[in-house]
Amino acid sequence: DIPSDEPQGEPSGGEPAENPPDRSPGAPVRVLSAAEEAEYREFLRIKRESEIALTLRRLVVDVSGISDRASLRAACGAASRLFAAGVLASPVQVSSVRRQLPREIFVAALIGGTGESLPSVKRCEAKRAVRQGADAVVLLPSMFSLLSGEGQNAKREWRLVRRAVKRARMLVALDDRRLEREAFAPAVRAAKACGADGVLVRGEPEWVRAAAEEGEGLLVEAGVENAEQLRLLLSAGAV
């Protein structure tokens, strides 16, 4: 029998023991040998590292705001070391970033300037980014069109860019804080109707959940600032 003043499943020597399936009084307690304990600890270490690696492979590193070559090179190196899924770059950075990254890390180009450039300009920008090595484009939409009731203009723009990038992925950025909830859901549905592969939303769980519900399987991306926020966003449906 296990004495009442000793923790069950762990002998007084402090060595870990397997918890027996039968917790009835008098059930035998099997103590791990030193070799088994070492094997179990190694299993836990590999499991923890695998979970971290799988989580990091969900990340896209944003380098679009970097304005010097040395910092861009350092950021690309960090993305490789982190096993990031991809890198988000400005159109003028695409060719340089593509050269510095292994092929398995995708490059996404942020196109559209402030969002209020002409659809023909966005189309040209998207085509050129794909030719230079972008695997995806993140389109900044015209907030004027979305907020002034001219949704058809926005859809025409998105379809134009969708056709221009062909087999490359296209995401529509819907993370602008001027976009209220009542306009957000229709915008997500419109993005899907226009052939978008996903939407970029605010890094807040409620917005991620709303996009995932409306998108019906769309790839949802969100800004992440720390590990706790990443965990919450992934549980909310971020991809």
Sine and cosine of phi, psi and omega as CSV:
sin_phi,cos_phi,sin_psi,cos_psi,sin_omega,cos_omega
0.00,0.00,0.52,-0.86,0.06,-1.00
-0.99,0.14,0.83,-0.56,0.03,-1.00
-0.86,0.51,0.55,-0.84,-0.08,-1.00
-0.92,0.39,-0.37,0.93,-0.02,-1.00
-1.00,-0.04,0.13,0.99,0.05,-1.00
-0.94,-0.35,0.64,-0.77,0.06,-1.00
-0.91,0.42,0.72,-0.70,0.00,-1.00
-0.91,0.42,0.63,-0.77,0.05,-1.00
0.99,0.12,0.02,1.00,0.01,-1.00
-0.61,-0.79,0.90,-0.44,-0.02,-1.00
-0.94,0.35,0.23,-0.97,-0.07,-1.00
-0.89,0.46,-0.37,0.93,0.01,-1.00
-0.95,0.30,-0.14,0.99,0.05,-1.00
1.00,0.05,0.03,1.00,0.00,-1.00
-0.98,0.20,0.66,-0.75,-0.02,-1.00
-0.91,0.41,0.52,-0.85,0.02,-1.00
-0.75,-0.67,0.44,-0.90,0.07,-1.00
-0.96,0.29,0.66,-0.75,0.09,-1.00
-0.97,0.23,0.87,-0.50,-0.02,-1.00
-0.94,0.33,0.58,-0.82,0.03,-1.00
-0.90,0.44,-0.51,0.86,0.00,-1.00
-1.00,-0.06,0.94,-0.35,-0.04,-1.00
-1.00,-0.09,0.23,0.97,-0.02,-1.00
-0.95,0.32,0.45,-0.89,0.02,-1.00
-0.83,0.56,0.68,-0.73,0.03,-1.00
1.00,0.05,-0.01,1.00,0.01,-1.00
-0.92,0.38,0.64,-0.77,-0.02,-1.00
-0.93,0.37,0.55,-0.83,0.05,-1.00
-0.92,-0.39,0.84,-0.55,-0.01,-1.00
-0.99,-0.13,0.84,-0.55,-0.01,-1.00
-1.00,-0.05,0.71,-0.70,0.04,-1.00
-0.93,0.38,0.64,-0.77,0.13,-0.99
-0.96,0.28,0.20,-0.98,0.01,-1.00
-0.86,0.51,-0.64,0.77,0.00,-1.00
-0.92,0.39,-0.66,0.75,0.02,-1.00
-0.92,0.40,-0.63,0.77,0.04,-1.00
-0.88,0.47,-0.70,0.72,0.02,-1.00
-0.89,0.46,-0.65,0.76,0.02,-1.00
-0.90,0.43,-0.65,0.76,-0.01,-1.00
-0.92,0.39,-0.67,0.74,0.02,-1.00
-0.90,0.43,-0.60,0.80,0.05,-1.00
-0.92,0.40,-0.63,0.78,0.07,-1.00
-0.87,0.50,-0.70,0.71,0.02,-1.00
-0.89,0.45,-0.63,0.77,0.01,-1.00
-0.90,0.43,-0.73,0.68,0.00,-1.00
-0.90,0.44,-0.65,0.76,0.02,-1.00
-0.88,0.47,-0.71,0.70,-0.02,-1.00
-0.90,0.44,-0.70,0.72,0.00,-1.00
-0.91,0.41,-0.60,0.80,0.03,-1.00
-0.91,0.41,-0.66,0.75,0.03,-1.00
-0.89,0.45,-0.67,0.74,0.02,-1.00
-0.90,0.44,-0.71,0.71,-0.02,-1.00
-0.89,0.46,-0.67,0.74,0.01,-1.00
-0.90,0.43,-0.60,0.80,0.04,-1.00
-0.92,0.39,-0.71,0.71,-0.02,-1.00
-0.89,0.45,-0.52,0.86,0.01,-1.00
-0.94,0.33,-0.01,1.00,0.11,-0.99
-1.00,-0.02,-0.12,0.99,-0.14,-0.99
-1.00,0.03,0.57,-0.82,0.17,-0.99
-0.87,-0.49,0.86,-0.50,-0.06,-1.00
-1.00,0.07,0.81,-0.58,-0.04,-1.00
-1.00,-0.01,0.93,-0.37,0.03,-1.00
-0.92,-0.38,0.15,0.99,-0.14,-0.99
-0.90,0.43,-0.37,0.93,0.00,-1.00
-1.00,-0.02,0.01,1.00,-0.03,-1.00
-0.99,0.16,0.70,-0.72,-0.11,-0.99
-0.87,-0.49,0.09,1.00,0.05,-1.00
-0.73,-0.68,0.49,-0.87,-0.13,-0.99
-0.90,0.43,-0.62,0.79,-0.04,-1.00
-0.90,0.43,-0.69,0.72,0.01,-1.00
-0.92,0.38,-0.60,0.80,0.03,-1.00
-0.91,0.42,-0.67,0.74,0.03,-1.00
-0.88,0.47,-0.68,0.73,0.00,-1.00
-0.91,0.42,-0.64,0.77,0.00,-1.00
-0.92,0.40,-0.65,0.76,0.04,-1.00
-0.91,0.42,-0.63,0.78,0.06,-1.00
-0.89,0.45,-0.65,0.76,0.03,-1.00
-0.90,0.43,-0.65,0.76,0.02,-1.00
-0.87,0.49,-0.64,0.77,0.02,-1.00
-0.92,0.39,-0.69,0.72,-0.01,-1.00
-0.92,0.40,-0.51,0.86,0.00,-1.00
-0.99,0.15,-0.08,1.00,-0.11,-0.99
0.84,0.54,0.61,0.79,-0.02,-1.00
-0.89,0.46,0.44,-0.90,0.03,-1.00
-0.96,0.29,-0.58,0.81,-0.07,-1.00
-0.27,-0.96,0.03,-1.00,0.03,-1.00
-0.75,-0.67,0.72,-0.70,0.05,-1.00
-0.99,-0.16,0.87,-0.50,-0.10,-1.00
-0.81,-0.58,0.33,-0.94,0.14,-0.99
-0.97,0.23,0.32,-0.95,-0.03,-1.00
-0.83,0.56,-0.61,0.79,-0.04,-1.00
-0.96,0.26,-0.24,0.97,-0.01,-1.00
-1.00,-0.05,-0.23,0.97,-0.21,-0.98
-0.83,0.56,-0.79,0.61,-0.08,-1.00
-0.89,0.45,-0.64,0.77,0.00,-1.00
-0.92,0.40,-0.71,0.71,0.00,-1.00
-0.90,0.44,-0.67,0.74,-0.02,-1.00
-0.87,0.49,-0.63,0.78,0.00,-1.00
-0.92,0.39,-0.47,0.88,-0.12,-0.99
-1.00,-0.05,-0.07,1.00,-0.07,-1.00
-0.90,-0.43,0.52,-0.85,0.13,-0.99
-0.91,0.41,0.40,-0.92,-0.12,-0.99
-0.88,0.48,-0.50,0.87,-0.07,-1.00
-0.95,0.32,-0.26,0.97,0.08,-1.00
-1.00,-0.05,0.87,-0.49,-0.06,-1.00
-0.99,0.16,0.40,-0.91,0.05,-1.00
-0.91,-0.41,0.80,-0.60,0.07,-1.00
-0.92,-0.39,0.68,-0.73,0.00,-1.00
-0.98,-0.22,0.74,-0.67,0.04,-1.00
-1.00,0.01,0.94,-0.34,-0.11,-0.99
-0.89,-0.46,0.39,-0.92,0.07,-1.00
0.92,-0.40,-0.02,1.00,0.01,-1.00
0.87,0.49,-0.87,-0.49,0.07,-1.00
-1.00,0.09,-0.10,0.99,-0.08,-1.00
0.98,-0.20,-0.30,0.95,-0.09,-1.00
-0.98,-0.21,0.25,0.97,0.11,-0.99
-0.97,0.25,0.29,-0.96,-0.06,-1.00
-0.92,0.40,0.53,-0.85,0.04,-1.00
-0.82,0.57,-0.60,0.80,0.00,-1.00
-0.91,0.43,-0.55,0.83,0.03,-1.00
-0.93,0.35,-0.68,0.73,0.01,-1.00
-0.90,0.44,-0.64,0.77,0.03,-1.00
-0.87,0.49,-0.74,0.68,0.01,-1.00
-0.89,0.46,-0.67,0.74,0.00,-1.00
-0.89,0.46,-0.68,0.74,-0.01,-1.00
-0.91,0.41,-0.71,0.71,0.01,-1.00
-0.87,0.50,-0.69,0.72,-0.02,-1.00
-0.92,0.40,-0.64,0.77,0.02,-1.00
-0.87,0.49,-0.68,0.74,0.01,-1.00
-0.91,0.41,-0.66,0.75,0.03,-1.00
-0.88,0.48,-0.53,0.85,-0.03,-1.00
-1.00,0.08,-0.01,1.00,0.11,-0.99
0.86,-0.51,0.05,1.00,0.03,-1.00
-0.94,0.34,0.71,-0.70,0.05,-1.00
-1.00,-0.02,-0.27,0.96,-0.03,-1.00
-0.43,-0.90,0.35,-0.94,0.13,-0.99
-0.80,-0.60,0.60,-0.80,0.12,-0.99
-0.94,-0.35,0.92,-0.39,-0.13,-0.99
-1.00,-0.05,0.83,-0.56,0.13,-0.99
-1.00,0.09,0.93,-0.37,-0.09,-1.00
-0.98,0.18,0.23,-0.97,0.09,-1.00
-0.98,0.22,0.94,-0.34,0.03,-1.00
-0.93,0.37,-0.45,0.89,0.07,-1.00
-0.86,0.51,-0.71,0.71,0.00,-1.00
-0.91,0.42,-0.66,0.75,-0.05,-1.00
-0.94,0.34,-0.59,0.81,-0.11,-0.99
-1.00,-0.07,-0.21,0.98,-0.03,-1.00
-0.97,-0.24,0.23,0.97,0.05,-1.00
0.99,0.15,0.25,0.97,0.00,-1.00
-0.97,-0.25,0.79,0.61,-0.05,-1.00
-0.88,0.48,-0.50,0.87,0.01,-1.00
-0.90,0.44,-0.58,0.82,0.06,-1.00
-0.90,0.44,-0.66,0.75,0.03,-1.00
-0.89,0.46,-0.69,0.72,0.00,-1.00
-0.89,0.46,-0.66,0.75,0.03,-1.00
-0.88,0.47,-0.65,0.76,0.04,-1.00
-0.88,0.48,-0.72,0.69,-0.05,-1.00
-0.91,0.41,-0.64,0.77,0.03,-1.00
-0.91,0.42,-0.60,0.80,0.01,-1.00
-0.88,0.48,-0.71,0.70,0.00,-1.00
-0.94,0.34,-0.63,0.78,0.01,-1.00
-0.85,0.53,-0.71,0.70,0.02,-1.00
-0.92,0.38,-0.56,0.83,-0.06,-1.00
-0.93,0.37,-0.59,0.81,-0.07,-1.00
-1.00,0.04,-0.12,0.99,0.06,-1.00
0.81,0.58,-0.91,-0.42,-0.11,-0.99
-1.00,0.09,-0.11,0.99,0.07,-1.00
-0.93,0.36,0.42,-0.91,0.01,-1.00
-0.98,0.22,0.50,-0.87,0.07,-1.00
-0.76,-0.65,0.80,-0.60,0.10,-0.99
-0.89,-0.46,0.55,-0.83,0.05,-1.00
-0.96,-0.27,0.80,-0.60,-0.01,-1.00
-0.98,0.17,0.90,-0.43,0.03,-1.00
-0.85,-0.53,0.62,0.79,-0.04,-1.00
-0.98,-0.19,0.11,0.99,0.02,-1.00
-0.92,0.40,0.76,-0.65,-0.07,-1.00
-0.95,0.31,-0.17,0.98,0.10,-1.00
-0.97,0.24,-0.26,0.97,-0.03,-1.00
-0.99,0.11,0.96,-0.27,-0.01,-1.00
-0.98,0.18,0.21,-0.98,-0.10,-0.99
-0.86,0.51,-0.63,0.78,-0.05,-1.00
-0.92,0.39,-0.43,0.90,0.04,-1.00
-1.00,-0.05,-0.31,0.95,-0.09,-1.00
-0.94,0.35,-0.78,0.63,-0.05,-1.00
-0.85,0.52,-0.73,0.68,0.06,-1.00
-0.88,0.47,-0.55,0.84,0.01,-1.00
-0.92,0.39,-0.63,0.78,0.04,-1.00
-0.90,0.43,-0.70,0.71,0.02,-1.00
-0.90,0.45,-0.62,0.78,0.02,-1.00
-0.91,0.41,-0.63,0.77,0.02,-1.00
-0.87,0.50,-0.70,0.71,0.02,-1.00
-0.90,0.44,-0.67,0.74,-0.01,-1.00
-0.89,0.46,-0.47,0.88,-0.01,-1.00
-1.00,0.02,0.07,1.00,0.07,-1.00
1.00,-0.06,0.19,0.98,0.02,-1.00
-0.92,0.40,0.56,-0.83,0.04,-1.00
-1.00,0.06,-0.17,0.99,-0.01,-1.00
0.06,-1.00,0.03,-1.00,0.05,-1.00
-0.75,-0.66,0.50,-0.87,0.09,-1.00
-0.99,-0.17,0.86,-0.52,-0.07,-1.00
-0.85,-0.53,0.15,-0.99,0.03,-1.00
-0.88,0.47,0.50,-0.87,0.00,-1.00
-0.98,0.17,0.82,0.57,0.00,-1.00
-0.73,-0.68,0.73,-0.69,-0.11,-0.99
-0.80,0.60,-0.63,0.78,-0.06,-1.00
-0.91,0.41,-0.56,0.83,0.02,-1.00
-0.96,0.27,-0.59,0.81,0.06,-1.00
-0.89,0.45,-0.71,0.70,0.01,-1.00
-0.88,0.48,-0.68,0.74,0.00,-1.00
-0.89,0.46,-0.66,0.75,0.01,-1.00
-0.92,0.39,-0.67,0.74,-0.01,-1.00
-0.90,0.43,-0.63,0.78,0.02,-1.00
-0.92,0.39,-0.69,0.73,-0.03,-1.00
-0.97,0.25,-0.54,0.84,-0.12,-0.99
-0.98,0.20,-0.33,0.94,0.03,-1.00
0.77,0.63,0.82,0.57,0.06,-1.00
0.98,-0.20,0.02,1.00,0.07,-1.00
-0.89,0.45,0.54,-0.84,0.14,-0.99
-0.92,0.40,0.84,-0.55,-0.03,-1.00
-0.92,-0.38,0.78,-0.63,0.02,-1.00
-0.85,-0.52,0.51,-0.86,-0.03,-1.00
-0.53,-0.85,0.53,-0.85,0.02,-1.00
-0.92,0.40,0.73,-0.68,-0.03,-1.00
-0.83,-0.55,0.73,-0.69,-0.02,-1.00
-0.92,-0.40,-0.34,0.94,0.00,-1.00
-0.40,-0.92,0.14,-0.99,-0.10,-0.99
-0.91,0.41,-0.62,0.78,-0.01,-1.00
-0.91,0.42,-0.67,0.74,0.03,-1.00
-0.90,0.44,-0.64,0.77,0.03,-1.00
-0.86,0.51,-0.71,0.70,-0.01,-1.00
-0.88,0.47,-0.69,0.73,-0.02,-1.00
-0.91,0.41,-0.66,0.76,-0.04,-1.00
-0.93,0.36,-0.63,0.78,0.03,-1.00
-0.91,0.42,-0.62,0.78,0.02,-1.00
-0.94,0.35,-0.42,0.91,0.03,-1.00
-0.99,0.15,-0.22,0.98,0.05,-1.00
0.86,-0.50,0.11,0.99,0.02,-1.00
-0.92,0.39,0.58,-0.81,0.07,-1.00
-0.86,-0.52,0.00,0.00,0.00,0.00
